[in-house]
């Protein structure tokens, strides 16, 4: 029995040495002198162990056999402003062979739906973020691949990391922090907007505040004084409607009806199955595009000093030229002439063709114009590059193609990033005049209204004539374009638009 155990132990050691030798041929194995039958038994055991090195390691060390090493596929940055994305659709299934350049999935960025291509050859082993996953942060692991020839079913799945989860996992139930006792209600509360925001943000009960404002209004100072009394309050807003909870054995008395003419402090959230009740609302999830629009508009209005200048332009010459081009079956829009006039003016005044960076102004070497396109997901601004070097007909073709791609969510990053100037035209909706918000880091945006017929008195003859006037408003970044420069820009823009022969048409 002892001889058998000793023989088994020696065989195992030979197997492990053989495995090391397979990895490193430079190693040497010393064989003890033994009889022929013992040697044959050792060799048989050695060959059996060499067939499954993982089984030997599991037997000797008690560790589980390792699977195939994964190739990680992470959420990439598909646009310069992208911070998170949504998984729209997987174009490969688990077990499918993947070549470098193959489309893996479709990802909704902050601007469009972009196809993610594989950078490696292999097999798609595991999809970690299913279709419909929303708000997946950059760098989050979304899938695993293995190299060709490896068993994809045994891929090693890395342990989850809390920072890379698309949706935070629900926290373990813990004892809720002690909240200040609720004061008895003595009637309908009246809060100022600032006080309401402070109390909502810190989860404080408005009943605890001592109103000092006119006619019992809780002011901002009252809310701040309450916050000083309870500084440990968490920044968790008070929810409008309670989540489903276990029924309490004690019946809760119904709230007293509000006096006529007053409104509830918080609008109740609509209950599933009973939508449309008076005074309720429904949560609408925001798309990535809508979230980025909200962030950039807020950034623009809070960090950019907007200045506005308005001028009227006569479109008579443009209208006449469009009719002549239509006879030659060349169809262009008034907006195409506006884009061309803006690009030509930027060439004449290169000091307007600048953007703002953290260090200061940056002059651009090329002239690119962004055009605002309304899509179901929000306003997208594709870019017509080198617009000053293109004729009106070429600008028209580019604008139509970019607008269609924007509505289909198929814009590429270089087609909506860059430039110093934007144009937003609401004339087709009958808007006569408006001002637009600058798209950072650009310097200007031109808001274009509709054209209108106006009677004009000719000074030479004293006769009345009809003009087709269009009002445009330039919103400019006061740090880059001052009022004098903005006025010169509009004056030259009007001159170019009213005499389109000055611009290259083809």
Secondary structure as the mmCIF struct_conf table of DSSP 4:
data_model
#
loop_
_struct_conf.conf_type_id
_struct_conf.id
_struct_conf.beg_label_comp_id
_struct_conf.beg_label_asym_id
_struct_conf.beg_label_seq_id
_struct_conf.end_label_comp_id
_struct_conf.end_label_asym_id
_struct_conf.end_label_seq_id
HELX_RH_AL_P HELX_RH_AL_P1 UNK A 2 UNK A 23
TURN_TY1_P TURN_TY1_P1 UNK A 25 UNK A 26
HELX_LH_PP_P HELX_LH_PP_P1 UNK A 30 UNK A 33
HELX_RH_AL_P HELX_RH_AL_P2 UNK A 36 UNK A 51
HELX_RH_AL_P HELX_RH_AL_P3 UNK A 53 UNK A 61
HELX_LH_PP_P HELX_LH_PP_P2 UNK A 63 UNK A 66
STRN STRN1 UNK A 68 UNK A 68
HELX_LH_PP_P HELX_LH_PP_P3 UNK A 69 UNK A 70
STRN STRN2 UNK A 71 UNK A 74
BEND BEND1 UNK A 79 UNK A 79
TURN_TY1_P TURN_TY1_P2 UNK A 80 UNK A 81
BEND BEND2 UNK A 83 UNK A 83
STRN STRN3 UNK A 84 UNK A 90
BEND BEND3 UNK A 91 UNK A 92
TURN_TY1_P TURN_TY1_P3 UNK A 94 UNK A 95
STRN STRN4 UNK A 97 UNK A 98
TURN_TY1_P TURN_TY1_P4 UNK A 100 UNK A 101
STRN STRN5 UNK A 103 UNK A 108
BEND BEND4 UNK A 110 UNK A 112
STRN STRN6 UNK A 113 UNK A 117
HELX_LH_PP_P HELX_LH_PP_P4 UNK A 118 UNK A 118
BEND BEND5 UNK A 119 UNK A 120
STRN STRN7 UNK A 122 UNK A 127
BEND BEND6 UNK A 128 UNK A 129
TURN_TY1_P TURN_TY1_P5 UNK A 131 UNK A 132
BEND BEND7 UNK A 135 UNK A 135
STRN STRN8 UNK A 136 UNK A 137
TURN_TY1_P TURN_TY1_P6 UNK A 138 UNK A 139
STRN STRN9 UNK A 141 UNK A 146
TURN_TY1_P TURN_TY1_P7 UNK A 148 UNK A 149
BEND BEND8 UNK A 150 UNK A 150
HELX_RH_3T_P HELX_RH_3T_P1 UNK A 152 UNK A 154
STRN STRN10 UNK A 155 UNK A 155
HELX_LH_PP_P HELX_LH_PP_P5 UNK A 156 UNK A 160
HELX_RH_3T_P HELX_RH_3T_P2 UNK A 162 UNK A 164
BEND BEND9 UNK A 166 UNK A 167
HELX_LH_PP_P HELX_LH_PP_P6 UNK A 168 UNK A 173
HELX_LH_PP_P HELX_LH_PP_P7 UNK A 175 UNK A 185
BEND BEND10 UNK A 187 UNK A 187
STRN STRN11 UNK A 190 UNK A 191
HELX_RH_AL_P HELX_RH_AL_P4 UNK A 193 UNK A 202
TURN_TY1_P TURN_TY1_P8 UNK A 203 UNK A 203
HELX_RH_3T_P HELX_RH_3T_P3 UNK A 206 UNK A 208
BEND BEND11 UNK A 209 UNK A 209
BEND BEND12 UNK A 213 UNK A 213
HELX_RH_3T_P HELX_RH_3T_P4 UNK A 214 UNK A 216
STRN STRN12 UNK A 217 UNK A 218
HELX_RH_AL_P HELX_RH_AL_P5 UNK A 220 UNK A 229
TURN_TY1_P TURN_TY1_P9 UNK A 230 UNK A 232
BEND BEND13 UNK A 235 UNK A 235
HELX_LH_PP_P HELX_LH_PP_P8 UNK A 237 UNK A 239
BEND BEND14 UNK A 240 UNK A 241
HELX_LH_PP_P HELX_LH_PP_P9 UNK A 242 UNK A 244
HELX_LH_PP_P HELX_LH_PP_P10 UNK A 246 UNK A 248
BEND BEND15 UNK A 249 UNK A 250
HELX_LH_PP_P HELX_LH_PP_P11 UNK A 251 UNK A 259
TURN_TY1_P TURN_TY1_P10 UNK A 260 UNK A 261
BEND BEND16 UNK A 265 UNK A 266
HELX_LH_PP_P HELX_LH_PP_P12 UNK A 267 UNK A 268
STRN STRN13 UNK A 269 UNK A 269
HELX_LH_PP_P HELX_LH_PP_P13 UNK A 270 UNK A 270
STRN STRN14 UNK A 271 UNK A 271
TURN_TY1_P TURN_TY1_P11 UNK A 272 UNK A 273
STRN STRN15 UNK A 274 UNK A 274
TURN_TY1_P TURN_TY1_P12 UNK A 275 UNK A 276
TURN_TY1_P TURN_TY1_P13 UNK A 278 UNK A 279
STRN STRN16 UNK A 281 UNK A 281
HELX_LH_PP_P HELX_LH_PP_P14 UNK A 285 UNK A 287
HELX_RH_AL_P HELX_RH_AL_P6 UNK A 288 UNK A 303
BEND BEND17 UNK A 304 UNK A 304
STRN STRN17 UNK A 306 UNK A 314
HELX_RH_AL_P HELX_RH_AL_P7 UNK A 316 UNK A 327
TURN_TY1_P TURN_TY1_P14 UNK A 328 UNK A 329
HELX_RH_AL_P HELX_RH_AL_P8 UNK A 334 UNK A 348
HELX_RH_3T_P HELX_RH_3T_P5 UNK A 350 UNK A 352
BEND BEND18 UNK A 353 UNK A 353
STRN STRN18 UNK A 354 UNK A 356
BEND BEND19 UNK A 358 UNK A 360
STRN STRN19 UNK A 361 UNK A 363
BEND BEND20 UNK A 365 UNK A 366
STRN STRN20 UNK A 369 UNK A 375
TURN_TY1_P TURN_TY1_P15 UNK A 376 UNK A 377
STRN STRN21 UNK A 378 UNK A 384
TURN_TY1_P TURN_TY1_P16 UNK A 385 UNK A 386
HELX_RH_3T_P HELX_RH_3T_P6 UNK A 387 UNK A 389
BEND BEND21 UNK A 390 UNK A 390
HELX_RH_AL_P HELX_RH_AL_P9 UNK A 392 UNK A 407
TURN_TY1_P TURN_TY1_P17 UNK A 408 UNK A 409
HELX_RH_3T_P HELX_RH_3T_P7 UNK A 413 UNK A 415
TURN_TY1_P TURN_TY1_P18 UNK A 416 UNK A 416
BEND BEND22 UNK A 417 UNK A 417
BEND BEND23 UNK A 420 UNK A 420
STRN STRN22 UNK A 421 UNK A 425
HELX_RH_3T_P HELX_RH_3T_P8 UNK A 427 UNK A 429
TURN_TY1_P TURN_TY1_P19 UNK A 430 UNK A 430
TURN_TY1_P TURN_TY1_P20 UNK A 440 UNK A 441
BEND BEND24 UNK A 443 UNK A 443
STRN STRN23 UNK A 444 UNK A 457
TURN_TY1_P TURN_TY1_P21 UNK A 459 UNK A 461
STRN STRN24 UNK A 464 UNK A 477
TURN_TY1_P TURN_TY1_P22 UNK A 478 UNK A 480
BEND BEND25 UNK A 481 UNK A 481
HELX_RH_AL_P HELX_RH_AL_P10 UNK A 483 UNK A 498
TURN_TY1_P TURN_TY1_P23 UNK A 499 UNK A 499
HELX_RH_3T_P HELX_RH_3T_P9 UNK A 500 UNK A 502
BEND BEND26 UNK A 503 UNK A 503
#
